[in-house]
Amino acid sequence: MSSSTKTMGAITIGALVLITAYTVALGGNGWLWFAWIVLGLVTLGMASTRDT
C-alpha cells in the first residue's frame, strides 16, 4: 500500500469521526454522509489498485 493510499485512508477515518460528531451535535445531514460514502469508495478503489 502506497503512502498516498494510507493518507487517503486516514482522511476517510477522520472524516467519519467529524461527520459522526456533527450528526450527534447538530443532527443528520444527508449530503455529508453521501460525501463520506463517495470518499470511502474512492479510498477503496485506491486500495484495490496496485502501484506499477
mmCIF file of the N, C-alpha and C atoms, coordinates in Angstrom:
data_MODEL
# 
_entry.id   MODEL 
# 
loop_
_atom_site.group_PDB 
_atom_site.id 
_atom_site.type_symbol 
_atom_site.label_atom_id 
_atom_site.label_alt_id 
_atom_site.label_comp_id 
_atom_site.label_asym_id 
_atom_site.label_entity_id 
_atom_site.label_seq_id 
_atom_site.pdbx_PDB_ins_code 
_atom_site.Cartn_x 
_atom_site.Cartn_y 
_atom_site.Cartn_z 
_atom_site.occupancy 
_atom_site.B_iso_or_equiv 
_atom_site.pdbx_formal_charge 
_atom_site.auth_seq_id 
_atom_site.auth_comp_id 
_atom_site.auth_asym_id 
_atom_site.auth_atom_id 
_atom_site.pdbx_PDB_model_num 
ATOM 1   N N  . MET A 1 1  ? 0.855   -1.174 0.000   1.00 0.00 ? 1  MET A N  1 
ATOM 2   C CA . MET A 1 1  ? 0.000   0.000  0.000   1.00 0.00 ? 1  MET A CA 1 
ATOM 3   C C  . MET A 1 1  ? 0.898   1.233  0.000   1.00 0.00 ? 1  MET A C  1 
ATOM 4   N N  . SER A 1 2  ? 0.604   2.141  -0.892  1.00 0.00 ? 2  SER A N  1 
ATOM 5   C CA . SER A 1 2  ? 1.435   3.330  -1.003  1.00 0.00 ? 2  SER A CA 1 
ATOM 6   C C  . SER A 1 2  ? 1.092   4.343  0.086   1.00 0.00 ? 2  SER A C  1 
ATOM 7   N N  . SER A 1 3  ? 1.961   5.304  0.237   1.00 0.00 ? 3  SER A N  1 
ATOM 8   C CA . SER A 1 3  ? 1.742   6.316  1.276   1.00 0.00 ? 3  SER A CA 1 
ATOM 9   C C  . SER A 1 3  ? 0.524   7.177  0.967   1.00 0.00 ? 3  SER A C  1 
ATOM 10  N N  . SER A 1 4  ? 0.244   7.408  -0.328  1.00 0.00 ? 4  SER A N  1 
ATOM 11  C CA . SER A 1 4  ? -0.940  8.209  -0.662  1.00 0.00 ? 4  SER A CA 1 
ATOM 12  C C  . SER A 1 4  ? -2.222  7.469  -0.302  1.00 0.00 ? 4  SER A C  1 
ATOM 13  N N  . THR A 1 5  ? -2.224  6.147  -0.441  1.00 0.00 ? 5  THR A N  1 
ATOM 14  C CA . THR A 1 5  ? -3.392  5.359  -0.055  1.00 0.00 ? 5  THR A CA 1 
ATOM 15  C C  . THR A 1 5  ? -3.573  5.373  1.456   1.00 0.00 ? 5  THR A C  1 
ATOM 16  N N  . LYS A 1 6  ? -2.481  5.286  2.191   1.00 0.00 ? 6  LYS A N  1 
ATOM 17  C CA . LYS A 1 6  ? -2.563  5.354  3.654   1.00 0.00 ? 6  LYS A CA 1 
ATOM 18  C C  . LYS A 1 6  ? -3.072  6.717  4.103   1.00 0.00 ? 6  LYS A C  1 
ATOM 19  N N  . THR A 1 7  ? -2.598  7.758  3.454   1.00 0.00 ? 7  THR A N  1 
ATOM 20  C CA . THR A 1 7  ? -3.072  9.110  3.773   1.00 0.00 ? 7  THR A CA 1 
ATOM 21  C C  . THR A 1 7  ? -4.556  9.243  3.485   1.00 0.00 ? 7  THR A C  1 
ATOM 22  N N  . MET A 1 8  ? -4.993  8.728  2.355   1.00 0.00 ? 8  MET A N  1 
ATOM 23  C CA . MET A 1 8  ? -6.405  8.785  1.987   1.00 0.00 ? 8  MET A CA 1 
ATOM 24  C C  . MET A 1 8  ? -7.246  8.003  2.999   1.00 0.00 ? 8  MET A C  1 
ATOM 25  N N  . GLY A 1 9  ? -6.748  6.876  3.471   1.00 0.00 ? 9  GLY A N  1 
ATOM 26  C CA . GLY A 1 9  ? -7.455  6.110  4.496   1.00 0.00 ? 9  GLY A CA 1 
ATOM 27  C C  . GLY A 1 9  ? -7.576  6.889  5.792   1.00 0.00 ? 9  GLY A C  1 
ATOM 28  N N  . ALA A 1 10 ? -6.518  7.578  6.176   1.00 0.00 ? 10 ALA A N  1 
ATOM 29  C CA . ALA A 1 10 ? -6.554  8.383  7.398   1.00 0.00 ? 10 ALA A CA 1 
ATOM 30  C C  . ALA A 1 10 ? -7.546  9.533  7.262   1.00 0.00 ? 10 ALA A C  1 
ATOM 31  N N  . ILE A 1 11 ? -7.578  10.155 6.098   1.00 0.00 ? 11 ILE A N  1 
ATOM 32  C CA . ILE A 1 11 ? -8.533  11.241 5.859   1.00 0.00 ? 11 ILE A CA 1 
ATOM 33  C C  . ILE A 1 11 ? -9.961  10.708 5.921   1.00 0.00 ? 11 ILE A C  1 
ATOM 34  N N  . THR A 1 12 ? -10.190 9.528  5.361   1.00 0.00 ? 12 THR A N  1 
ATOM 35  C CA . THR A 1 12 ? -11.520 8.923  5.368   1.00 0.00 ? 12 THR A CA 1 
ATOM 36  C C  . THR A 1 12 ? -11.981 8.635  6.794   1.00 0.00 ? 12 THR A C  1 
ATOM 37  N N  . ILE A 1 13 ? -11.101 8.082  7.608   1.00 0.00 ? 13 ILE A N  1 
ATOM 38  C CA . ILE A 1 13 ? -11.453 7.792  9.010   1.00 0.00 ? 13 ILE A CA 1 
ATOM 39  C C  . ILE A 1 13 ? -11.680 9.094  9.774   1.00 0.00 ? 13 ILE A C  1 
ATOM 40  N N  . GLY A 1 14 ? -10.824 10.086 9.548   1.00 0.00 ? 14 GLY A N  1 
ATOM 41  C CA . GLY A 1 14 ? -11.006 11.385 10.198  1.00 0.00 ? 14 GLY A CA 1 
ATOM 42  C C  . GLY A 1 14 ? -12.321 12.035 9.815   1.00 0.00 ? 14 GLY A C  1 
ATOM 43  N N  . ALA A 1 15 ? -12.680 11.934 8.530   1.00 0.00 ? 15 ALA A N  1 
ATOM 44  C CA . ALA A 1 15 ? -13.952 12.494 8.074   1.00 0.00 ? 15 ALA A CA 1 
ATOM 45  C C  . ALA A 1 15 ? -15.122 11.772 8.726   1.00 0.00 ? 15 ALA A C  1 
ATOM 46  N N  . LEU A 1 16 ? -15.012 10.460 8.887   1.00 0.00 ? 16 LEU A N  1 
ATOM 47  C CA . LEU A 1 16 ? -16.072 9.703  9.559   1.00 0.00 ? 16 LEU A CA 1 
ATOM 48  C C  . LEU A 1 16 ? -16.271 10.192 10.979  1.00 0.00 ? 16 LEU A C  1 
ATOM 49  N N  . VAL A 1 17 ? -15.185 10.408 11.697  1.00 0.00 ? 17 VAL A N  1 
ATOM 50  C CA . VAL A 1 17 ? -15.268 10.898 13.075  1.00 0.00 ? 17 VAL A CA 1 
ATOM 51  C C  . VAL A 1 17 ? -15.914 12.276 13.111  1.00 0.00 ? 17 VAL A C  1 
ATOM 52  N N  . LEU A 1 18 ? -15.486 13.171 12.219  1.00 0.00 ? 18 LEU A N  1 
ATOM 53  C CA . LEU A 1 18 ? -16.042 14.525 12.197  1.00 0.00 ? 18 LEU A CA 1 
ATOM 54  C C  . LEU A 1 18 ? -17.521 14.533 11.822  1.00 0.00 ? 18 LEU A C  1 
ATOM 55  N N  . ILE A 1 19 ? -17.900 13.751 10.829  1.00 0.00 ? 19 ILE A N  1 
ATOM 56  C CA . ILE A 1 19 ? -19.304 13.708 10.412  1.00 0.00 ? 19 ILE A CA 1 
ATOM 57  C C  . ILE A 1 19 ? -20.175 13.104 11.503  1.00 0.00 ? 19 ILE A C  1 
ATOM 58  N N  . THR A 1 20 ? -19.665 12.080 12.187  1.00 0.00 ? 20 THR A N  1 
ATOM 59  C CA . THR A 1 20 ? -20.420 11.484 13.294  1.00 0.00 ? 20 THR A CA 1 
ATOM 60  C C  . THR A 1 20 ? -20.607 12.496 14.410  1.00 0.00 ? 20 THR A C  1 
ATOM 61  N N  . ALA A 1 21 ? -19.562 13.239 14.752  1.00 0.00 ? 21 ALA A N  1 
ATOM 62  C CA . ALA A 1 21 ? -19.668 14.269 15.796  1.00 0.00 ? 21 ALA A CA 1 
ATOM 63  C C  . ALA A 1 21 ? -20.659 15.351 15.383  1.00 0.00 ? 21 ALA A C  1 
ATOM 64  N N  . TYR A 1 22 ? -20.620 15.766 14.135  1.00 0.00 ? 22 TYR A N  1 
ATOM 65  C CA . TYR A 1 22 ? -21.549 16.774 13.626  1.00 0.00 ? 22 TYR A CA 1 
ATOM 66  C C  . TYR A 1 22 ? -22.982 16.271 13.725  1.00 0.00 ? 22 TYR A C  1 
ATOM 67  N N  . THR A 1 23 ? -23.195 15.005 13.345  1.00 0.00 ? 23 THR A N  1 
ATOM 68  C CA . THR A 1 23 ? -24.536 14.429 13.387  1.00 0.00 ? 23 THR A CA 1 
ATOM 69  C C  . THR A 1 23 ? -25.053 14.357 14.813  1.00 0.00 ? 23 THR A C  1 
ATOM 70  N N  . VAL A 1 24 ? -24.210 13.982 15.750  1.00 0.00 ? 24 VAL A N  1 
ATOM 71  C CA . VAL A 1 24 ? -24.625 13.897 17.154  1.00 0.00 ? 24 VAL A CA 1 
ATOM 72  C C  . VAL A 1 24 ? -24.936 15.284 17.694  1.00 0.00 ? 24 VAL A C  1 
ATOM 73  N N  . ALA A 1 25 ? -24.111 16.272 17.370  1.00 0.00 ? 25 ALA A N  1 
ATOM 74  C CA . ALA A 1 25 ? -24.271 17.615 17.926  1.00 0.00 ? 25 ALA A CA 1 
ATOM 75  C C  . ALA A 1 25 ? -25.398 18.404 17.269  1.00 0.00 ? 25 ALA A C  1 
ATOM 76  N N  . LEU A 1 26 ? -25.507 18.341 15.944  1.00 0.00 ? 26 LEU A N  1 
ATOM 77  C CA . LEU A 1 26 ? -26.413 19.235 15.237  1.00 0.00 ? 26 LEU A CA 1 
ATOM 78  C C  . LEU A 1 26 ? -27.499 18.524 14.427  1.00 0.00 ? 26 LEU A C  1 
ATOM 79  N N  . GLY A 1 27 ? -27.454 17.219 14.377  1.00 0.00 ? 27 GLY A N  1 
ATOM 80  C CA . GLY A 1 27 ? -28.445 16.484 13.595  1.00 0.00 ? 27 GLY A CA 1 
ATOM 81  C C  . GLY A 1 27 ? -27.858 16.015 12.272  1.00 0.00 ? 27 GLY A C  1 
ATOM 82  N N  . GLY A 1 28 ? -28.543 15.085 11.671  1.00 0.00 ? 28 GLY A N  1 
ATOM 83  C CA . GLY A 1 28 ? -28.043 14.464 10.457  1.00 0.00 ? 28 GLY A CA 1 
ATOM 84  C C  . GLY A 1 28 ? -28.089 15.379 9.248   1.00 0.00 ? 28 GLY A C  1 
ATOM 85  N N  . ASN A 1 29 ? -27.155 15.175 8.352   1.00 0.00 ? 29 ASN A N  1 
ATOM 86  C CA . ASN A 1 29 ? -27.114 15.883 7.088   1.00 0.00 ? 29 ASN A CA 1 
ATOM 87  C C  . ASN A 1 29 ? -26.788 14.850 6.018   1.00 0.00 ? 29 ASN A C  1 
ATOM 88  N N  . GLY A 1 30 ? -27.755 14.564 5.160   1.00 0.00 ? 30 GLY A N  1 
ATOM 89  C CA . GLY A 1 30 ? -27.588 13.522 4.153   1.00 0.00 ? 30 GLY A CA 1 
ATOM 90  C C  . GLY A 1 30 ? -26.443 13.776 3.191   1.00 0.00 ? 30 GLY A C  1 
ATOM 91  N N  . TRP A 1 31 ? -26.195 15.059 2.855   1.00 0.00 ? 31 TRP A N  1 
ATOM 92  C CA . TRP A 1 31 ? -25.108 15.371 1.925   1.00 0.00 ? 31 TRP A CA 1 
ATOM 93  C C  . TRP A 1 31 ? -23.745 15.049 2.516   1.00 0.00 ? 31 TRP A C  1 
ATOM 94  N N  . LEU A 1 32 ? -23.579 15.260 3.816   1.00 0.00 ? 32 LEU A N  1 
ATOM 95  C CA . LEU A 1 32 ? -22.300 14.911 4.446   1.00 0.00 ? 32 LEU A CA 1 
ATOM 96  C C  . LEU A 1 32 ? -22.059 13.409 4.389   1.00 0.00 ? 32 LEU A C  1 
ATOM 97  N N  . TRP A 1 33 ? -23.107 12.638 4.681   1.00 0.00 ? 33 TRP A N  1 
ATOM 98  C CA . TRP A 1 33 ? -22.959 11.185 4.637   1.00 0.00 ? 33 TRP A CA 1 
ATOM 99  C C  . TRP A 1 33 ? -22.732 10.702 3.198   1.00 0.00 ? 33 TRP A C  1 
ATOM 100 N N  . PHE A 1 34 ? -23.406 11.302 2.240   1.00 0.00 ? 34 PHE A N  1 
ATOM 101 C CA . PHE A 1 34 ? -23.188 10.956 0.839   1.00 0.00 ? 34 PHE A CA 1 
ATOM 102 C C  . PHE A 1 34 ? -21.735 11.236 0.440   1.00 0.00 ? 34 PHE A C  1 
ATOM 103 N N  . ALA A 1 35 ? -21.223 12.397 0.830   1.00 0.00 ? 35 ALA A N  1 
ATOM 104 C CA . ALA A 1 35 ? -19.831 12.746 0.517   1.00 0.00 ? 35 ALA A CA 1 
ATOM 105 C C  . ALA A 1 35 ? -18.869 11.766 1.165   1.00 0.00 ? 35 ALA A C  1 
ATOM 106 N N  . TRP A 1 36 ? -19.180 11.327 2.404   1.00 0.00 ? 36 TRP A N  1 
ATOM 107 C CA . TRP A 1 36 ? -18.295 10.378 3.068   1.00 0.00 ? 36 TRP A CA 1 
ATOM 108 C C  . TRP A 1 36 ? -18.312 9.027  2.362   1.00 0.00 ? 36 TRP A C  1 
ATOM 109 N N  . ILE A 1 37 ? -19.475 8.604  1.892   1.00 0.00 ? 37 ILE A N  1 
ATOM 110 C CA . ILE A 1 37 ? -19.567 7.332  1.163   1.00 0.00 ? 37 ILE A CA 1 
ATOM 111 C C  . ILE A 1 37 ? -18.744 7.415  -0.122  1.00 0.00 ? 37 ILE A C  1 
ATOM 112 N N  . VAL A 1 38 ? -18.840 8.530  -0.839  1.00 0.00 ? 38 VAL A N  1 
ATOM 113 C CA . VAL A 1 38 ? -18.045 8.704  -2.057  1.00 0.00 ? 38 VAL A CA 1 
ATOM 114 C C  . VAL A 1 38 ? -16.555 8.674  -1.716  1.00 0.00 ? 38 VAL A C  1 
ATOM 115 N N  . LEU A 1 39 ? -16.166 9.376  -0.659  1.00 0.00 ? 39 LEU A N  1 
ATOM 116 C CA . LEU A 1 39 ? -14.764 9.375  -0.224  1.00 0.00 ? 39 LEU A CA 1 
ATOM 117 C C  . LEU A 1 39 ? -14.308 7.958  0.125   1.00 0.00 ? 39 LEU A C  1 
ATOM 118 N N  . GLY A 1 40 ? -15.154 7.216  0.819   1.00 0.00 ? 40 GLY A N  1 
ATOM 119 C CA . GLY A 1 40 ? -14.824 5.825  1.162   1.00 0.00 ? 40 GLY A CA 1 
ATOM 120 C C  . GLY A 1 40 ? -14.665 4.944  -0.065  1.00 0.00 ? 40 GLY A C  1 
ATOM 121 N N  . LEU A 1 41 ? -15.531 5.130  -1.059  1.00 0.00 ? 41 LEU A N  1 
ATOM 122 C CA . LEU A 1 41 ? -15.422 4.339  -2.287  1.00 0.00 ? 41 LEU A CA 1 
ATOM 123 C C  . LEU A 1 41 ? -14.149 4.684  -3.055  1.00 0.00 ? 41 LEU A C  1 
ATOM 124 N N  . VAL A 1 42 ? -13.795 5.955  -3.079  1.00 0.00 ? 42 VAL A N  1 
ATOM 125 C CA . VAL A 1 42 ? -12.542 6.351  -3.739  1.00 0.00 ? 42 VAL A CA 1 
ATOM 126 C C  . VAL A 1 42 ? -11.351 5.735  -3.012  1.00 0.00 ? 42 VAL A C  1 
ATOM 127 N N  . THR A 1 43 ? -11.397 5.744  -1.688  1.00 0.00 ? 43 THR A N  1 
ATOM 128 C CA . THR A 1 43 ? -10.315 5.144  -0.905  1.00 0.00 ? 43 THR A CA 1 
ATOM 129 C C  . THR A 1 43 ? -10.215 3.647  -1.168  1.00 0.00 ? 43 THR A C  1 
ATOM 130 N N  . LEU A 1 44 ? -11.366 2.958  -1.212  1.00 0.00 ? 44 LEU A N  1 
ATOM 131 C CA . LEU A 1 44 ? -11.347 1.524  -1.519  1.00 0.00 ? 44 LEU A CA 1 
ATOM 132 C C  . LEU A 1 44 ? -10.800 1.273  -2.922  1.00 0.00 ? 44 LEU A C  1 
ATOM 133 N N  . GLY A 1 45 ? -11.167 2.129  -3.867  1.00 0.00 ? 45 GLY A N  1 
ATOM 134 C CA . GLY A 1 45 ? -10.640 1.998  -5.217  1.00 0.00 ? 45 GLY A CA 1 
ATOM 135 C C  . GLY A 1 45 ? -9.139  2.154  -5.260  1.00 0.00 ? 45 GLY A C  1 
ATOM 136 N N  . MET A 1 46 ? -8.643  3.124  -4.506  1.00 0.00 ? 46 MET A N  1 
ATOM 137 C CA . MET A 1 46 ? -7.185  3.330  -4.455  1.00 0.00 ? 46 MET A CA 1 
ATOM 138 C C  . MET A 1 46 ? -6.497  2.128  -3.805  1.00 0.00 ? 46 MET A C  1 
ATOM 139 N N  . ALA A 1 47 ? -7.112  1.584  -2.767  1.00 0.00 ? 47 ALA A N  1 
ATOM 140 C CA . ALA A 1 47 ? -6.502  0.449  -2.064  1.00 0.00 ? 47 ALA A CA 1 
ATOM 141 C C  . ALA A 1 47 ? -6.525  -0.821 -2.922  1.00 0.00 ? 47 ALA A C  1 
ATOM 142 N N  . SER A 1 48 ? -7.525  -0.935 -3.789  1.00 0.00 ? 48 SER A N  1 
ATOM 143 C CA . SER A 1 48 ? -7.633  -2.165 -4.572  1.00 0.00 ? 48 SER A CA 1 
ATOM 144 C C  . SER A 1 48 ? -6.750  -2.157 -5.818  1.00 0.00 ? 48 SER A C  1 
ATOM 145 N N  . THR A 1 49 ? -6.264  -1.000 -6.213  1.00 0.00 ? 49 THR A N  1 
ATOM 146 C CA . THR A 1 49 ? -5.376  -0.960 -7.378  1.00 0.00 ? 49 THR A CA 1 
ATOM 147 C C  . THR A 1 49 ? -3.928  -1.119 -6.925  1.00 0.00 ? 49 THR A C  1 
ATOM 148 N N  . ARG A 1 50 ? -3.148  -1.683 -7.801  1.00 0.00 ? 50 ARG A N  1 
ATOM 149 C CA . ARG A 1 50 ? -1.738  -1.876 -7.479  1.00 0.00 ? 50 ARG A CA 1 
ATOM 150 C C  . ARG A 1 50 ? -0.901  -0.781 -8.107  1.00 0.00 ? 50 ARG A C  1 
ATOM 151 N N  . ASP A 1 51 ? 0.119   -0.368 -7.389  1.00 0.00 ? 51 ASP A N  1 
ATOM 152 C CA . ASP A 1 51 ? 1.068   0.586  -7.958  1.00 0.00 ? 51 ASP A CA 1 
ATOM 153 C C  . ASP A 1 51 ? 2.007   -0.140 -8.905  1.00 0.00 ? 51 ASP A C  1 
ATOM 154 N N  . THR A 1 52 ? 2.211   0.430  -10.077 1.00 0.00 ? 52 THR A N  1 
ATOM 155 C CA . THR A 1 52 ? 3.094   -0.222 -11.049 1.00 0.00 ? 52 THR A CA 1 
ATOM 156 C C  . THR A 1 52 ? 4.379   0.548  -11.204 1.00 0.00 ? 52 THR A C  1 
# 
